Amino acid sequence: MITTLTSDNLDIIRNPAFAAYAETYRRIHDDFMAQLAATGIEIAADDQRAETEAALARLRALEATFRNGGRSVVANAISPACVACQTGEGSATFFVSLQCHRDCYYCFNPNQVEYDFYQSHQRNPAEELAEGAAAGYQAAYLALTGGEPLVHRGETLAFFEAAQRHFPAAHTRLYTTGDHTNEALLADLRDAGLQEIRFSIRMHDLARGQRHTLSRIALARQYIPTVMVEMPVLPGSAEVMKELLLELDELGIHSINLLEFCYPLNNAEAFNERGFQIKKRPYQTLYNYWYAGGVPIAGSELVCLELLAFGLERGLSIGLHYCSLENKLTGQNYQQNAGQSLPPTHHFSNQDYLLKSAKVFGDDIPRVVNAFRSLCYHDYTRSQKPRYLEFHVNQIPRLAELGLDVEVGLSTSTLEEREDGTVLRELKIDLTTPQQFDLHRDV
């Protein structure tokens, strides 16, 4: 068992050197939360842990599929592209521009690099595909997004034609609002090799706008092999969303991705007006992730889980996939850490694709060193400032066999490429003991 250390529970650490070390990460987290609050958004006081655990238990009883360490929960079906997203291997997403005719208050595109530039400039993703193929890139999943890609009809068709030409075995998909689709375009997309189309439905649209999108979805079913919906799920929308799921089931679409709703670090007033608050602890591991979507809103996850249970209990045939913010982050962790040469003190975790090591502090160091001598284990390192002993997590159970009662810090790190080379960066420290630690479950 691992105890996640937060501002609420640091006082459970008995070892003063360990407590002082953990205090550094408390300050980092609290500073981050203060920066979020400074944008004008409110932060939830309750972590809703009990409600979430109850919802997850309900889904286990209904035999939902738990993926990616529980970050993704599935009923019935899931796109293979979503499975590949877990590690990001062989997957690539492109865009023509970041222009969009809609103005969603929760849009995170303004967080994208060079957002302003790509409001008036374009890329050539078809040419990028050709260059990738010439360089020997092996693509299994290719996507076109935006902005709204169908603002650029010709470039969109050229992209999928290029994908079909250069990567004929790749699974292709398109993200769209659906506003620009019609029979002629859908037929052209089919002929260009598009295999999967994902529509976005806005729950704050008037009924007329939603009916239009649903009609485009129904039309797409006649042309594109896999038709999906992908949309953020707002707190308080459970009943309306259930009605939508029933309609989508009647339309016979493949599946819906229920996305954890996020605050994109701007438009705080719009979120506050609707009573939305940030999750009390937005990330399991705080880091500067590539994903630009922002931080999760409290209550969205619970609605997503309720919708999965509804679909299973009602026997809906469409696939239901809860995609949490955490699920979107593991691909980056995998790309940075998988297959890398690691020091003997570190372990690559197949649970979150981050690197784990064990640390003991202060007066516990000589006790653990003596234990390691008796075990003929020498692959540990010492640090003087701050003072700790670091070793591989597979040695924690061996300390339990010797009956050693010490507090162990479970360190989580990642590899970063910097100008001066690859750096091992620690991200957090949590608490365990040799008696509580389970090597297979906890890392």
C-alpha positions as CSV (number, residue, x, y, z in Angstrom):
1,M,0.0,0.0,0.0
2,I,1.2,3.5,-0.9
3,T,0.0,6.6,1.0
4,T,-0.2,9.6,-1.2
5,L,1.3,12.5,0.7
6,T,-0.7,15.8,0.6
7,S,-1.0,19.0,2.6
8,D,-3.7,17.2,4.7
9,N,-1.6,14.3,5.9
10,L,2.1,15.2,6.1
11,D,1.9,14.9,9.9
12,I,1.6,11.1,9.7
13,I,5.4,10.9,8.8
14,R,7.3,10.1,12.0
15,N,10.8,10.6,10.6
16,P,11.7,14.3,10.8
17,A,14.2,14.2,7.9
18,F,11.6,12.4,5.7
19,A,8.9,15.0,6.7
20,A,11.2,17.9,5.8
21,Y,12.0,16.3,2.4
22,A,8.2,15.7,1.7
23,E,7.5,19.3,2.7
24,T,9.3,20.5,-0.4
25,Y,6.7,18.8,-2.6
26,R,3.8,20.0,-0.5
27,R,5.0,23.6,-1.2
28,I,5.4,22.9,-4.9
29,H,1.8,21.5,-5.1
30,D,0.3,24.3,-3.0
31,D,2.1,26.9,-5.1
32,F,0.7,25.3,-8.2
33,M,-2.8,25.4,-6.8
34,A,-2.4,29.0,-5.8
35,Q,-1.4,29.9,-9.4
36,L,-4.6,28.1,-10.6
37,A,-6.7,30.0,-8.1
38,A,-5.1,33.3,-9.3
39,T,-6.6,32.7,-12.7
40,G,-10.0,33.3,-11.0
41,I,-11.3,29.7,-10.8
42,E,-12.6,28.2,-7.6
43,I,-11.1,25.0,-6.1
44,A,-13.3,22.2,-4.7
45,A,-13.0,21.6,-1.0
46,D,-14.0,17.9,-1.2
47,D,-12.0,15.4,-3.2
48,Q,-15.1,13.2,-3.6
49,R,-13.0,10.1,-3.0
50,A,-15.7,8.1,-1.3
51,E,-18.2,8.8,-4.1
52,T,-15.7,7.9,-6.8
53,E,-14.7,4.6,-5.1
54,A,-18.4,3.6,-4.8
55,A,-19.0,4.4,-8.5
56,L,-15.9,2.4,-9.5
57,A,-17.1,-0.6,-7.4
58,R,-20.5,-0.4,-9.1
59,L,-18.8,-0.6,-12.5
60,R,-16.6,-3.6,-11.4
61,A,-19.8,-5.4,-10.4
62,L,-21.2,-4.6,-13.8
63,E,-18.1,-6.1,-15.4
64,A,-16.8,-2.9,-17.0
65,T,-13.3,-3.1,-18.4
66,F,-10.7,-1.1,-16.5
67,R,-7.7,-0.1,-18.6
68,N,-4.5,1.9,-18.1
69,G,-4.4,1.5,-14.4
70,G,-8.1,2.4,-14.0
71,R,-7.6,5.7,-15.9
72,S,-9.8,4.4,-18.7
73,V,-13.1,2.5,-18.1
74,V,-14.9,0.8,-21.0
75,A,-18.2,-0.8,-21.7
76,N,-18.8,-2.8,-24.9
77,A,-16.3,-1.3,-27.3
78,I,-13.5,1.2,-27.7
79,S,-11.7,2.6,-30.7
80,P,-8.3,0.9,-31.4
81,A,-6.9,4.4,-31.7
82,C,-7.8,5.0,-28.1
83,V,-6.0,1.9,-27.0
84,A,-2.9,3.0,-28.9
85,C,-3.1,6.5,-27.2
86,Q,-2.1,4.8,-23.9
87,T,1.5,4.7,-25.0
88,G,1.4,6.9,-28.2
89,E,3.5,4.3,-30.1
90,G,2.8,4.5,-33.8
91,S,0.2,7.3,-33.4
92,A,0.4,10.8,-34.9
93,T,-2.1,13.6,-35.0
94,F,-2.0,16.5,-37.5
95,F,-3.8,19.7,-38.2
96,V,-4.1,22.2,-41.1
97,S,-4.9,25.2,-38.9
98,L,-6.3,26.0,-35.5
99,Q,-9.2,28.0,-37.0
100,C,-12.7,27.1,-35.8
101,H,-16.1,28.7,-36.5
102,R,-17.3,27.9,-33.0
103,D,-16.4,29.7,-29.8
104,C,-16.6,27.1,-27.0
105,Y,-15.8,28.6,-23.6
106,Y,-14.0,25.5,-22.6
107,C,-11.8,25.2,-25.7
108,F,-8.1,24.6,-24.9
109,N,-6.7,25.4,-28.4
110,P,-5.5,28.9,-27.2
111,N,-3.0,26.9,-25.0
112,Q,-1.5,25.3,-28.1
113,V,2.0,26.5,-29.2
114,E,1.7,29.2,-31.9
115,Y,-2.1,29.4,-31.6
116,D,-2.3,32.9,-32.8
117,F,0.0,32.1,-35.8
118,Y,-2.2,29.2,-36.9
119,Q,-5.3,31.3,-36.8
120,S,-4.1,32.8,-40.1
121,H,-1.5,30.4,-41.3
122,Q,-1.7,26.7,-42.4
123,R,0.4,23.6,-42.3
124,N,0.5,21.0,-45.0
125,P,-0.2,17.7,-43.3
126,A,-0.3,15.7,-46.5
127,E,3.2,16.8,-47.2
128,E,4.2,16.0,-43.6
129,L,2.9,12.5,-44.2
130,A,5.0,12.1,-47.3
131,E,8.1,13.4,-45.5
132,G,7.4,11.0,-42.6
133,A,7.1,8.0,-45.0
134,A,10.3,9.0,-46.8
135,A,12.1,9.1,-43.4
136,G,10.9,5.6,-42.5
137,Y,8.3,6.5,-39.9
138,Q,6.0,3.5,-39.0
139,A,2.5,4.9,-38.5
140,A,-0.3,2.7,-37.3
141,Y,-2.8,5.4,-36.3
142,L,-3.2,8.8,-38.1
143,A,-5.6,11.6,-37.2
144,L,-6.5,15.0,-38.4
145,T,-7.9,17.6,-36.0
146,G,-8.0,21.3,-35.6
147,G,-9.5,23.8,-35.1
148,E,-12.2,22.5,-37.4
149,P,-10.4,20.6,-40.1
150,L,-13.4,20.7,-42.5
151,V,-13.0,24.4,-42.8
152,H,-10.2,23.2,-45.1
153,R,-12.0,20.7,-47.2
154,G,-9.4,20.3,-49.9
155,E,-6.5,19.9,-47.5
156,T,-8.5,17.4,-45.4
157,L,-9.2,15.2,-48.4
158,A,-5.6,15.5,-49.4
159,F,-4.4,14.4,-46.0
160,F,-6.5,11.2,-46.0
161,E,-5.5,10.4,-49.6
162,A,-1.9,10.8,-48.6
163,A,-2.4,8.6,-45.6
164,Q,-3.9,5.9,-47.8
165,R,-1.0,6.2,-50.3
166,H,1.9,6.3,-47.8
167,F,0.5,4.3,-44.9
168,P,-2.1,2.0,-46.4
169,A,-2.4,-0.2,-43.2
170,A,-2.8,2.8,-40.8
171,H,-6.1,3.4,-39.0
172,T,-7.3,6.9,-39.9
173,R,-9.7,9.2,-38.0
174,L,-11.1,12.7,-38.2
175,Y,-12.3,15.1,-35.4
176,T,-15.1,17.4,-36.4
177,T,-18.0,19.4,-35.1
178,G,-20.0,18.0,-38.1
179,D,-21.3,21.4,-39.1
180,H,-19.6,21.3,-42.5
181,T,-20.5,17.7,-43.4
182,N,-22.9,16.7,-46.2
183,E,-23.4,13.7,-48.4
184,A,-20.9,14.8,-51.1
185,L,-18.1,15.5,-48.5
186,L,-18.8,12.3,-46.6
187,A,-18.6,10.3,-49.8
188,D,-15.3,12.0,-50.7
189,L,-13.9,11.2,-47.2
190,R,-14.9,7.6,-47.6
191,D,-13.2,7.4,-51.0
192,A,-10.1,9.1,-49.5
193,G,-9.8,6.2,-47.0
194,L,-11.2,7.8,-43.8
195,Q,-12.1,4.9,-41.4
196,E,-13.3,6.7,-38.3
197,I,-15.0,10.0,-37.7
198,R,-15.5,11.6,-34.3
199,F,-18.3,14.2,-33.8
200,S,-18.4,16.7,-31.0
201,I,-21.8,17.5,-29.4
202,R,-22.0,20.6,-27.3
203,M,-24.4,20.3,-24.4
204,H,-24.8,24.0,-24.1
205,D,-26.2,24.3,-27.6
206,L,-29.9,24.9,-28.1
207,A,-31.9,21.8,-29.0
208,R,-31.9,22.9,-32.7
209,G,-28.1,22.8,-32.8
210,Q,-27.9,19.4,-31.2
211,R,-30.5,18.0,-33.6
212,H,-28.4,19.3,-36.5
213,T,-25.3,17.4,-35.2
214,L,-27.3,14.3,-34.6
215,S,-28.6,14.4,-38.2
216,R,-25.0,14.7,-39.4
217,I,-24.0,11.7,-37.3
218,A,-26.9,9.7,-38.8
219,L,-25.8,10.7,-42.3
220,A,-22.1,9.7,-41.6
221,R,-23.3,6.2,-40.7
222,Q,-24.1,5.7,-44.4
223,Y,-20.5,6.5,-45.5
224,I,-17.8,6.1,-42.8
225,P,-17.1,2.6,-41.3
226,T,-16.8,3.8,-37.7
227,V,-18.8,6.8,-36.4
228,M,-18.2,8.0,-32.9
229,V,-19.0,10.9,-30.6
230,E,-16.3,12.4,-28.4
231,M,-17.3,15.1,-25.9
232,P,-16.5,16.5,-22.5
233,V,-19.1,15.6,-19.8
234,L,-20.2,18.5,-17.6
235,P,-21.1,18.2,-13.9
236,G,-24.8,18.1,-13.4
237,S,-25.5,16.8,-17.0
238,A,-26.3,13.2,-16.1
239,E,-30.0,13.1,-17.0
240,V,-29.6,15.0,-20.2
241,M,-26.6,12.8,-21.2
242,K,-28.6,9.6,-20.5
243,E,-31.2,10.8,-23.1
244,L,-28.4,11.5,-25.5
245,L,-26.9,8.0,-25.0
246,L,-30.3,6.5,-25.8
247,E,-30.5,8.5,-29.0
248,L,-27.0,7.6,-30.1
249,D,-27.7,3.9,-29.4
250,E,-30.8,4.2,-31.7
251,L,-28.5,5.7,-34.4
252,G,-26.2,2.7,-34.1
253,I,-22.9,4.5,-33.7
254,H,-19.8,2.6,-32.7
255,S,-19.1,4.3,-29.4
256,I,-18.8,7.5,-27.4
257,N,-15.8,8.9,-25.6
258,L,-16.9,10.5,-22.4
259,L,-14.1,13.0,-21.6
260,E,-13.3,14.4,-18.2
261,F,-14.3,18.0,-18.4
262,C,-11.3,20.4,-18.0
263,Y,-10.7,24.1,-17.2
264,P,-8.3,25.4,-19.9
265,L,-6.7,28.0,-17.6
266,N,-8.7,30.8,-19.1
267,N,-12.4,32.0,-19.2
268,A,-12.7,31.6,-15.4
269,E,-15.8,33.8,-15.4
270,A,-17.7,31.4,-17.6
271,F,-16.8,28.5,-15.4
272,N,-17.7,30.3,-12.2
273,E,-21.0,31.4,-13.6
274,R,-21.9,27.7,-14.1
275,G,-20.7,26.8,-10.6
276,F,-17.7,24.7,-11.8
277,Q,-14.7,24.1,-9.6
278,I,-11.3,22.5,-10.1
279,K,-10.7,19.1,-8.6
280,K,-9.0,19.4,-5.2
281,R,-6.0,17.4,-6.4
282,P,-5.9,17.8,-10.2
283,Y,-3.0,15.4,-11.0
284,Q,-1.9,12.2,-9.5
285,T,1.6,13.3,-10.3
286,L,2.2,17.1,-10.9
287,Y,4.3,17.8,-14.0
288,N,4.4,20.1,-17.0
289,Y,2.6,17.8,-19.4
290,W,2.4,18.3,-23.1
291,Y,-1.4,17.9,-23.2
292,A,-2.9,21.4,-23.4
293,G,-6.3,20.6,-22.1
294,G,-6.0,22.1,-18.7
295,V,-7.0,20.7,-15.3
296,P,-10.1,18.6,-14.4
297,I,-13.3,20.0,-13.1
298,A,-14.7,18.4,-10.0
299,G,-17.8,16.3,-10.6
300,S,-17.2,15.4,-14.2
301,E,-15.7,12.1,-13.5
302,L,-18.6,11.0,-11.3
303,V,-21.1,11.8,-14.1
304,C,-18.9,9.8,-16.6
305,L,-18.9,6.8,-14.3
306,E,-22.7,7.1,-13.8
307,L,-23.2,7.1,-17.6
308,L,-21.2,3.9,-18.0
309,A,-23.2,2.2,-15.3
310,F,-26.4,3.4,-17.0
311,G,-25.3,2.0,-20.3
312,L,-24.5,-1.3,-18.9
313,E,-27.6,-1.6,-16.8
314,R,-29.8,-0.6,-19.7
315,G,-28.0,-3.0,-22.1
316,L,-27.0,-0.3,-24.6
317,S,-25.1,-1.7,-27.6
318,I,-22.8,1.3,-28.2
319,G,-19.4,1.5,-26.7
320,L,-18.9,3.7,-23.7
321,H,-15.4,4.9,-22.8
322,Y,-14.6,7.1,-19.9
323,C,-11.3,8.9,-20.8
324,S,-10.0,10.7,-17.7
325,L,-7.4,13.5,-17.9
326,E,-4.9,11.0,-16.3
327,N,-5.5,8.6,-19.2
328,K,-4.4,11.3,-21.7
329,L,-1.1,11.8,-19.9
330,T,0.4,8.3,-19.9
331,G,1.5,8.5,-23.5
332,Q,3.9,11.3,-22.7
333,N,5.3,9.3,-19.7
334,Y,5.8,6.3,-21.9
335,Q,7.5,8.3,-24.7
336,Q,10.0,9.8,-22.2
337,N,10.8,6.7,-20.1
338,A,10.1,3.4,-21.9
339,G,13.2,1.5,-23.1
340,Q,15.6,3.9,-21.5
341,S,18.8,3.0,-19.8
342,L,18.2,3.5,-16.0
343,P,20.4,3.6,-13.0
344,P,20.3,0.5,-10.8
345,T,18.3,2.3,-8.2
346,H,15.3,2.9,-10.6
347,H,12.4,0.8,-11.9
348,F,10.2,1.5,-14.9
349,S,6.6,1.3,-13.8
350,N,4.1,-0.4,-16.2
351,Q,1.3,1.3,-14.3
352,D,2.0,5.0,-15.0
353,Y,5.2,4.7,-17.2
354,L,7.1,6.7,-14.7
355,L,10.3,5.7,-12.8
356,K,10.2,4.5,-9.2
357,S,12.9,4.3,-6.5
358,A,12.9,3.9,-2.7
359,K,14.4,6.3,-0.2
360,V,15.0,6.2,3.5
361,F,16.0,9.3,5.5
362,G,18.0,10.5,8.6
363,D,18.4,8.0,11.4
364,D,16.9,5.2,9.3
365,I,19.8,5.2,6.9
366,P,22.4,3.2,9.0
367,R,19.7,0.6,9.9
368,V,18.9,0.0,6.2
369,V,22.6,0.0,5.2
370,N,23.3,-2.7,7.8
371,A,20.3,-4.7,6.5
372,F,21.6,-4.4,2.9
373,R,25.0,-5.6,4.0
374,S,23.5,-8.8,5.5
375,L,21.6,-9.2,2.2
376,C,24.8,-8.6,0.1
377,Y,23.0,-5.8,-1.7
378,H,25.2,-2.8,-2.7
379,D,23.4,-1.0,-5.6
380,Y,22.3,1.9,-3.4
381,T,23.4,5.5,-3.5
382,R,23.8,8.1,-0.8
383,S,22.9,11.8,-0.8
384,Q,24.3,14.2,1.8
385,K,22.2,17.3,1.0
386,P,19.4,16.3,1.5
387,R,20.5,13.2,3.4
388,Y,18.9,10.0,2.1
389,L,19.7,6.5,0.9
390,E,18.2,5.5,-2.4
391,F,17.7,2.0,-3.7
392,H,15.6,-0.2,-6.0
393,V,12.0,-0.8,-5.0
394,N,12.5,-4.6,-5.3
395,Q,14.5,-4.4,-2.1
396,I,11.6,-3.1,0.0
397,P,10.1,-6.6,0.5
398,R,13.5,-7.9,1.5
399,L,13.5,-5.3,4.3
400,A,10.1,-6.7,5.4
401,E,11.6,-10.2,5.5
402,L,14.2,-8.9,8.0
403,G,11.4,-7.4,10.1
404,L,12.8,-3.9,9.6
405,D,10.2,-1.2,10.6
406,V,11.2,2.0,8.8
407,E,9.3,4.6,6.8
408,V,10.1,4.4,3.1
409,G,9.7,7.2,0.6
410,L,8.4,5.9,-2.8
411,S,10.0,8.4,-5.3
412,T,8.4,9.0,-8.7
413,S,10.7,10.5,-11.4
414,T,10.8,11.0,-15.2
415,L,13.6,11.4,-17.7
416,E,13.8,14.8,-19.5
417,E,15.9,15.8,-22.5
418,R,17.6,19.1,-22.0
419,E,20.3,21.0,-23.8
420,D,23.0,19.4,-21.6
421,G,21.7,15.9,-22.0
422,T,19.2,13.6,-20.3
423,V,18.2,14.5,-16.7
424,L,16.4,12.3,-14.2
425,R,13.9,14.6,-12.5
426,E,12.0,13.6,-9.3
427,L,8.3,14.7,-9.3
428,K,7.0,13.5,-5.9
429,I,7.5,11.4,-2.9
430,D,4.9,9.2,-1.2
431,L,4.9,7.0,1.9
432,T,5.1,3.2,2.4
433,T,6.7,0.7,4.8
434,P,8.3,-2.7,4.1
435,Q,5.3,-4.4,5.7
436,Q,2.7,-2.5,3.7
437,F,4.4,-2.4,0.3
438,D,3.3,-4.8,-2.5
439,L,5.9,-4.8,-5.3
440,H,3.4,-6.0,-8.0
441,R,0.5,-3.9,-7.0
442,D,2.1,-0.6,-5.9
443,V,4.5,0.0,-8.8
